[in-house]
Amino acid sequence: MDRIDAVELEAFAGRLLRELDAPSATAEAVASSLVEADLKGHTSHGVLRIPTYRQMIADGALVPDAEPTVLEDTDTGATAVVDGNGAFGQFVGRTAVDALAERASEHGLACVGVRNATHLGRIGEWAERIADRGLCFLSFVHMSGGGQVVAPASSTTRRFSTNPITCAVPTFGRLPFPLVLDMATSQVAHGKLDAAEADGRDLPPEWAVSPEGEPLTDPAAMGSFREGDTWGAIRPLGGTTAGHKGTGLAVMTELFAGLLGGGPVVGQRDPDAWFTNGACFLAIDPARFGDRERMGDQVEALVEHVRAADAHPEVPVGDAAKSDELLLPGEAEHRTAEANAAEGIPLPERVVEQLTALAAEFGVADPLGE
């Protein structure tokens, strides 16, 4: 697997995005977010996405020079709604977290709804940005009725997107990273299937199900977001053991994001249409509830308690985990980012081939093909 320096990859991604008619400032922001995802080990939300964005632009589902707006009639103190207007989601995400942090710092608690955000990218980025400002974060994200790839418990029929829930807590200087839980309400995010296909890996049998109800292990057999029920589906979180819990979480996420963001929910839109993210972002200033030094002591005590657990190698962490050892939420990303910053970002061969082909088509300098 090829490795590339993060700075070089970000500059390259920016060049490709400008060729897709993104203004320079937008291209720089999107490239930064994509490469940060790759840097932290989330290939599924990194530069791999650029060919998808190109297709979305061609189909009119993403407007490269659009800008998000805070809707004036919803801007009422601690709450607001951001309309992405079909802009790059990474641009929309920055607008939403800035509005959220400003209101939470002023009021102690804040909620920002988001609609028409195309693809917000790695939601953990927005959680980290809020936690870095000393605030707690919670979000619910859906795809506004599109991108249905997840079956409810006891079914093989696609009815939900992966509907992630994300939480973050600042660590008050006791850890070199915030605690961030960024999880799909399905067994895995859809991008993990894309990454497995790019790497030439089979899927674990608990991840997805065929239309006949059998384990689906070939990621190519999943089809795309837009190819309906003749293809397989991702299982809900909990799989065959507790899939009813993942289904319940998916329902609640769909409604929090739809009701507060204002976009359509599943059942209100053609499921074969391009997805567009909607969301509910919440932030809380913990300083309004007590002393930050006391909270730092609580974080430290909890971390020490968890890390003191005996390790048993025969008890698996899980096929989708980033490590064979118990890690805190957000720790895998922190470790991976440090390693990739020093050694270069690994890119699957298929991703290199796709981006090299784009560079050749556009006539831009390509560090991957050198």
C-alpha positions in Angstrom: 0.0 0.0 0.0 1.4 3.4 -1.0 2.1 6.0 1.6 2.1 9.8 0.9 2.9 12.8 3.0 -0.2 14.5 4.5 0.8 18.0 3.2 1.4 16.7 -0.3 -1.9 14.7 -0.3 -3.8 17.8 0.9 -2.4 20.0 -1.8 -3.2 17.3 -4.4 -6.7 16.9 -3.2 -7.2 20.7 -3.3 -6.0 20.8 -6.9 -8.5 18.1 -7.9 -11.4 19.9 -6.0 -10.6 23.2 -7.8 -10.9 21.3 -11.1 -14.4 20.3 -9.9 -15.2 24.1 -9.7 -14.8 24.4 -6.0 -13.6 28.0 -5.1 -10.1 28.0 -3.6 -11.2 28.5 0.0 -13.8 25.8 -0.3 -11.3 23.4 -1.9 -8.8 24.0 0.8 -11.3 23.4 3.6 -12.7 20.2 2.0 -9.2 18.9 1.2 -8.1 19.5 4.8 -11.1 17.5 6.2 -10.6 14.6 3.7 -6.9 14.3 4.5 -7.5 14.6 8.3 -9.9 11.6 7.9 -7.1 9.7 6.1 -4.6 10.8 8.7 -6.7 9.4 11.5 -7.2 6.1 9.8 -10.7 6.7 8.3 -10.0 5.9 4.7 -13.7 5.6 4.1 -14.1 9.4 4.7 -10.9 10.5 3.1 -9.7 11.4 -0.4 -11.5 8.2 -1.6 -14.6 10.3 -1.7 -13.4 12.7 -4.4 -14.7 10.6 -7.3 -18.1 10.3 -5.6 -18.2 14.1 -5.2 -17.5 14.5 -8.9 -20.5 12.3 -9.7 -22.7 14.2 -7.3 -21.7 17.4 -8.9 -22.4 16.0 -12.4 -25.9 14.9 -11.2 -26.7 18.2 -9.6 -26.7 16.8 -6.0 -23.7 18.9 -4.9 -23.1 22.5 -5.9 -19.4 23.2 -5.6 -19.6 27.0 -5.3 -22.6 27.1 -3.0 -22.3 28.5 0.6 -24.3 27.5 3.7 -26.4 30.0 5.5 -27.8 30.4 9.0 -31.6 30.8 8.6 -32.6 34.1 10.1 -36.0 32.9 11.2 -34.5 30.1 13.2 -31.7 32.1 14.9 -33.3 32.5 18.3 -30.6 32.7 21.0 -29.4 29.2 21.8 -30.8 27.6 18.7 -30.4 27.9 14.9 -30.7 26.0 11.7 -28.0 25.9 9.0 -29.1 25.3 5.4 -26.2 23.8 3.5 -27.8 24.8 0.2 -26.1 21.8 -1.4 -22.6 23.0 -0.7 -19.7 20.7 0.2 -20.6 19.2 3.6 -17.2 19.9 5.1 -17.9 23.6 4.4 -21.4 23.2 6.0 -19.9 21.4 9.0 -17.6 24.3 9.8 -20.5 26.8 9.6 -22.6 24.6 11.9 -19.9 24.0 14.6 -19.0 27.7 14.6 -22.6 28.7 15.1 -23.0 26.0 17.8 -19.9 26.9 19.8 -20.8 30.6 19.8 -24.3 29.9 21.1 -23.2 27.3 23.7 -20.5 29.6 25.1 -23.1 32.3 25.5 -26.0 30.3 26.7 -24.5 27.2 28.3 -26.4 24.9 26.0 -27.1 25.1 22.3 -28.6 23.2 19.5 -28.1 23.7 15.7 -30.1 21.9 13.1 -28.6 21.2 9.7 -30.2 20.4 6.3 -29.1 20.1 2.7 -25.5 19.3 3.8 -24.6 16.8 1.0 -21.9 14.8 2.8 -20.7 16.1 6.2 -17.7 13.7 6.1 -16.3 12.3 9.3 -18.7 13.5 12.0 -15.9 13.0 14.6 -14.1 16.0 13.1 -17.0 18.3 14.2 -17.1 16.6 17.6 -13.4 17.2 18.1 -13.7 20.8 17.1 -16.3 21.4 19.7 -14.4 19.4 22.4 -11.3 21.4 21.6 -13.2 24.5 22.7 -13.9 22.9 26.1 -17.5 21.9 25.3 -19.4 18.6 25.3 -21.0 17.5 22.0 -23.8 15.2 20.9 -25.1 14.7 17.3 -27.6 12.8 15.3 -27.1 12.6 11.6 -29.2 11.1 8.8 -29.3 11.2 5.0 -32.6 12.9 4.4 -34.4 9.8 3.1 -31.6 8.8 0.7 -28.7 6.4 1.1 -30.8 3.6 2.5 -28.4 0.7 2.9 -29.3 -0.7 6.4 -32.1 -3.2 7.1 -34.0 -3.2 10.3 -33.9 -6.2 12.6 -35.4 -9.4 11.2 -35.4 -8.0 7.7 -33.2 -7.8 4.6 -35.0 -4.7 3.1 -33.1 -1.4 3.1 -34.9 1.1 5.2 -32.3 3.4 6.9 -29.0 5.0 6.2 -26.2 4.3 8.7 -27.5 7.2 10.9 -24.4 7.9 13.1 -24.5 9.1 16.6 -21.5 11.0 17.8 -20.5 12.2 21.3 -17.4 14.1 22.6 -16.1 15.2 26.0 -13.1 17.4 26.6 -10.5 15.8 28.8 -9.5 19.0 30.7 -5.8 18.6 30.0 -5.6 15.0 31.4 -5.3 13.3 28.0 -3.6 14.6 24.8 -6.9 14.0 22.9 -10.7 14.5 23.6 -12.9 11.4 24.2 -14.9 11.0 21.0 -17.4 8.3 20.2 -18.4 8.4 16.5 -20.5 5.4 15.6 -23.0 4.2 13.1 -26.3 2.7 14.3 -25.6 -0.1 11.8 -23.0 -2.8 12.3 -20.5 -0.6 10.4 -20.5 2.6 8.3 -21.1 2.1 4.6 -17.7 3.6 3.9 -16.1 0.6 5.7 -17.5 -1.6 2.9 -16.0 0.7 0.3 -12.7 0.5 2.1 -12.8 -3.3 2.3 -13.6 -3.5 -1.5 -10.7 -1.1 -2.2 -8.4 -3.3 -0.1 -9.7 -6.5 -1.6 -10.9 -7.8 1.7 -14.0 -10.0 2.4 -16.6 -8.7 5.0 -17.0 -10.5 8.3 -20.3 -12.5 8.2 -22.0 -10.3 10.9 -21.7 -7.1 8.9 -24.2 -7.5 6.1 -27.0 -9.7 4.8 -28.0 -10.9 1.4 -31.6 -10.5 0.0 -32.0 -14.2 0.8 -31.1 -13.7 4.4 -27.6 -15.2 4.3 -24.3 -13.5 5.4 -23.0 -11.3 2.7 -19.2 -11.3 2.6 -18.4 -9.8 -0.9 -18.4 -6.0 -0.5 -19.1 -5.6 -4.3 -22.4 -7.5 -3.8 -23.7 -4.6 -1.6 -24.2 -2.4 -4.7 -24.3 1.4 -4.1 -26.4 3.7 -2.1 -28.7 4.0 -5.0 -29.4 0.5 -6.2 -32.3 -0.6 -4.1 -33.4 -3.9 -2.6 -32.1 -6.2 -5.2 -28.7 -5.9 -3.4 -27.7 -6.7 0.1 -28.1 -4.6 3.2 -25.9 -3.7 6.2 -27.2 -5.2 9.4 -28.4 -2.9 12.3 -26.0 -2.4 15.2 -26.3 -5.6 17.3 -26.6 -7.8 14.3 -28.4 -11.1 14.8 -28.1 -10.9 18.6 -29.4 -7.4 19.5 -30.3 -5.8 16.2 -33.5 -4.4 17.7 -31.4 -2.0 19.7 -29.6 -0.7 16.6 -32.9 -0.4 14.8 -34.3 1.7 17.7 -31.3 3.9 17.6 -31.7 4.4 13.9 -35.3 5.4 14.3 -34.5 8.0 17.0 -31.5 9.4 15.0 -33.7 9.7 11.9 -36.2 11.7 13.9 -33.8 13.9 15.9 -32.0 14.9 12.7 -35.1 15.3 10.6 -37.3 17.1 13.1 -34.7 19.6 14.2 -32.7 19.9 10.9 -35.9 20.2 8.8 -35.0 17.8 6.0 -37.1 14.8 4.9 -37.0 11.5 6.7 -37.1 8.0 5.2 -40.4 7.5 3.6 -40.7 11.1 2.4 -38.1 10.9 -0.4 -37.1 8.7 -3.3 -34.6 6.2 -1.6 -32.7 5.9 -4.9 -32.0 9.7 -4.9 -28.6 11.0 -3.9 -28.3 11.2 -0.1 -27.8 14.6 1.6 -27.0 14.8 5.2 -29.2 16.5 7.8 -28.3 16.7 11.4 -29.0 17.8 15.0 -25.8 19.1 16.7 -25.9 19.9 20.5 -23.2 21.4 22.7 -23.0 21.9 26.4 -20.6 24.1 28.4 -19.6 21.9 31.3 -18.3 24.9 33.2 -21.9 25.9 33.8 -22.3 22.7 35.9 -19.2 22.8 38.2 -15.5 23.2 38.5 -13.4 22.1 35.6 -10.6 20.8 37.9 -13.1 18.4 39.5 -14.2 17.3 36.1 -10.6 16.7 35.1 -10.2 14.5 38.2 -13.3 12.5 37.1 -12.0 12.0 33.6 -8.6 10.8 35.0 -10.2 8.4 37.5 -12.4 6.9 34.8 -9.5 6.4 32.4 -7.3 4.8 35.0 -10.2 2.5 36.1 -10.9 1.4 32.5 -7.2 0.9 31.6 -6.7 -1.3 34.7 -9.0 -4.0 33.3 -7.2 -7.3 32.7 -6.6 -8.1 29.0 -7.7 -11.5 27.8 -6.5 -12.1 24.2 -9.1 -14.8 23.7 -11.9 -12.2 24.1 -12.1 -10.4 20.8 -12.5 -6.6 20.6 -14.5 -7.0 17.3 -13.8 -7.1 13.6 -14.4 -3.4 13.1 -12.1 -2.3 15.9 -9.0 -0.3 15.1 -6.8 -2.4 17.5 -6.6 -5.7 19.3 -6.4 -3.9 22.6 -9.0 -1.9 24.6 -8.7 1.7 23.6 -10.6 4.8 24.8 -13.0 6.5 22.4 -10.9 8.7 20.2 -7.6 7.0 21.2 -7.2 5.0 18.0 -7.5 8.1 15.9 -5.0 9.9 18.0 -2.4 7.1 17.7 -3.0 6.6 14.0 -2.7 10.3 13.3 0.7 10.4 15.1 2.0 7.4 13.2 0.7 8.5 9.8 2.1 12.0 10.3 5.5 10.5 10.7 5.3 7.7 8.2 2.9 9.0 5.6 -0.7 8.2 4.9 -1.4 4.7 3.5 -3.7 4.7 0.4 -5.3 1.6 -1.1 -4.2 0.8 -4.6 -7.7 1.4 -6.0 -7.8 4.9 -4.5 -4.4 5.7 -6.0 -5.6 4.5 -9.4 -8.8 6.5 -9.3 -7.1 9.7 -8.2 -4.3 9.3 -10.7 -6.8 8.9 -13.5 -8.6 12.1 -12.4 -5.2 13.9 -12.3 -4.4 12.8 -15.8 -7.8 13.8 -17.1 -7.5 17.3 -15.5 -3.8 17.7 -16.3 -2.8 18.5 -12.7 0.4 17.5 -10.9 0.0 14.0 -9.3 2.3 13.0 -6.4 0.8 9.5 -6.4 1.9 8.8 -10.0 5.5 9.9 -9.5 
